[in-house]
Amino acid sequence: MPLSMTFVGTATMVLRLGDFTVLTDPNFLHRGQRVHLGYGLFSKRRTEPAMQPDDLPPLTAVLLSHLHGDHFDRVARSRLPHELPIVTTPHAAGRLRRWGFEDSVALETWTSHEFTGDDQTLRITSVPGTHGPGLVGRLLPPVMGSIVEVERAGTTLSRFYITGDTLYRPTLREITERFPALDAMVIHLGGTRALGVLVTMDHRQGADLVELIAPPITIPIHYNDYTVFRSPLADFIAEVRRRRLPGQLRTVQRGQTIRLPSRERR
């Protein structure tokens, strides 16, 4: 079964997973446009996304880690089909339903939603995420990570972790306890700060998470698209190599499609 990821930019990906096609964290603003991050804060986009809504293939669903302007922007709100299922946090699902996305699916932590085909199943499970510490965290929208599993006839073909905009926390080890044998991790980086406080992983925290999760493959995204991102990808790559962390580091450019690991090929 072909499994692939096309990187659009920021945290936006098109995941082609057998019978299913999933769009993550849709962000289509053009280079130079500004996104509103709440509380009067804005950030300017530095890069051009590889796709616009009209370029997308037919979608099974959207997977949304949280409702922030650089993850679900005004273009997504106006141009994505409103009948499209959106799997997300309860906070985001409530807002999306008010915007007309009536098939928004609210996932509490450790709960799952499934899509089924003839003999295939796509399962998305919400896992913990912490967007910021203390008061700063309470000012930001709740965030979730996701475990994405593809099965055929009851056999798991791929299981991977998308971190969402979480900070590193040792408690994230529970993810590997509940979901052993991960095939890959897609990690959100950026080193974003709000009020001087880190709210997305920088290169050091990202490397800490690689060490904790120990995935066979790590795919970094969400690192240079906006002016609020201050931790370059090169620093993360250097930190992973300096610490000789396990697994393969696989980078992907905007517009590039890469294969995701499938157990069928093993």
Sequence and secondary structure as in RCSB ss.txt:
>XXXX:A:sequence
MPLSMTFVGTATMVLRLGDFTVLTDPNFLHRGQRVHLGYGLFSKRRTEPAMQPDDLPPLTAVLLSHLHGDHFDRV
ARSRLPHELPIVTTPHAAGRLRRWGFEDSVALETWTSHEFTGDDQTLRITSVPGTHGPGLVGRLLPPVMGSIVEV
ERAGTTLSRFYITGDTLYRPTLREITERFPALDAMVIHLGGTRALGVLVTMDHRQGADLVELIAPPITIPIHYND
YTVFRSPLADFIAEVRRRRLPGQLRTVQRGQTIRLPSRERR
>XXXX:A:secstr
  EEEEEEETTEEEEEETTEEEEES     TT EEEEETTEEEEB S  S  GGG    SEEE S   TTTS HH
HHHHS TTS EEE HHHHHHHHHTT TTEEE  TT EEEEE SSEEEEEEEE   SSSHHHHHHS    EEEEEE
EETTEEEEEEEE  S    GGGHHHHHHS S  EEEEE    EETTEE S  HHHHHHHHHHH  SEEEEESSSS
BTT  S HHHHHHHHHHTT SSEE    TT EEE   GGG 
